[in-house]
Amino acid sequence: MSNPNYVFVLDTNRKPLTPCKPSLARKLLTVGKAKVFRLYPFTIILNKEVVDVLCLACESCNIKKGTKDIKVFLAKKPDVLKRVLAQAKRPLKDAAAVNSTRWTLFNRLKATNLEIKGWL
């Protein structure tokens, strides 16, 4: 990957993941979900739960899968399909809980009539 338009990504165990675009790396760094690991080649290391959201499969599996639906791609491996679908739903449940908590907090802060800055 000699293309300079990608950022190398490491999980919390320092294992390489699929490189990402600089815009995604910038967002992860801004919200504190990643840290700079190395400047050259530019590499970020993810915090704990981000790995589950970003990477459900290895790079070679993603290339083989292409644009196929996951159910079609794993039709011959129902046990793997079941695990992948279960893992894909898990972060969404967590995100729903976080979002509802954030909105409750936001509405309570809004009720104080104070200016709210930097809300993500």
N, C-alpha and C positions, 0 to 999 in steps of 0.2 A: 504494500500500500504506500506508494511513494507520493500519492496525491496529497498536497498540503491542505486541501479543503476538508480534511477529516481530523477528528480528535480521537486519540486512543483512549479507551475506557477500561478501567480495572474494577473488579468487584472488591468487596471488603477483604477477601483473602488474597488479593493481588493477582488474581487470575484474569487474563485478558477476555474482554467481551467484544462484541461487534463495535467497530468505530462508529462515532456519531458525527453529525454535522456540528459546526462551531456554534450555530444558533442554539441548539439543544444543550450543548455543554455550557454555554453562557447562562442559560436559564437555570440549569442545575446548580451552577456555582452561585448565582444571585440569590436563590432561595435557600441556600445552605444544604442542598442534598448531595453535594460533591465538593471535593477539595482538589487543588492543583497538586499532582503527584510529581510531575517533572515538567520543566519548561521546554526542553528539546530532547526528543520530539514531544510536543505538547501532549500531556497525558493527565487525565483526571481519575480520581479514585472515588467511588460511590460510597455513600453512607449506607447503613444496614438495610432498610426496607426498600430502597430504590431499586435494588437489583431485581427483585421479584416483579416489579412493574415493567421494567425496561426489557428484560430478556427472559423469554419463556423457552427459547431453544438456542442451540449453538448455531454458529454462522453457516456451517455446511447444511444443517437441517433447514435453515431459512432459505438458502439458495435452492435446495431441492424442492421445497414447498412452493416457492414462487408466489403466484397469485391464486393458487388453489385454496378452496375453503378447507379449514382444518379437519372437518369431518370427512371430506373426500380424501385428503392426504393421509389420514391415519385410519382409514376404513379397515385395513387388514390388521390393525393393532388396537383393538377396543380397550384393552387395559391402559395403554399409554394415552389414548384419547380421553379416557375418563379422568386420569390424573391431570392432564394438561387443562381440560375444561374446569376442573375443580380449582386448580391454581389460578387460572385466569379470573375466576369469580372472587377469589379471596381478597385481592387488593381492592376490588370494587366495593366490597362490603366495608372494608376499612375506610375507603375514601368517602363513602356515604355517611359514615359515622362522623368523620372529621368535618365534612361539609356542614352537616346539621349542627354540630357544636360551634363551628365558626360563625354560622348565620345567627345562632342564638346569642353568641357573644357580640356580634356586630350590632344586632338590634338593641341589645341592652346598652351598648356604648352610644348608639345613636340616640337613645332616649335621654341621655345626659346632656344633649345639645352641644357637646364639645366637638371640635374639628377632628376628624379621623384621617390621618395621613398614612400612606404606605401600606394600605390594605391589599393583601394578595388574594 
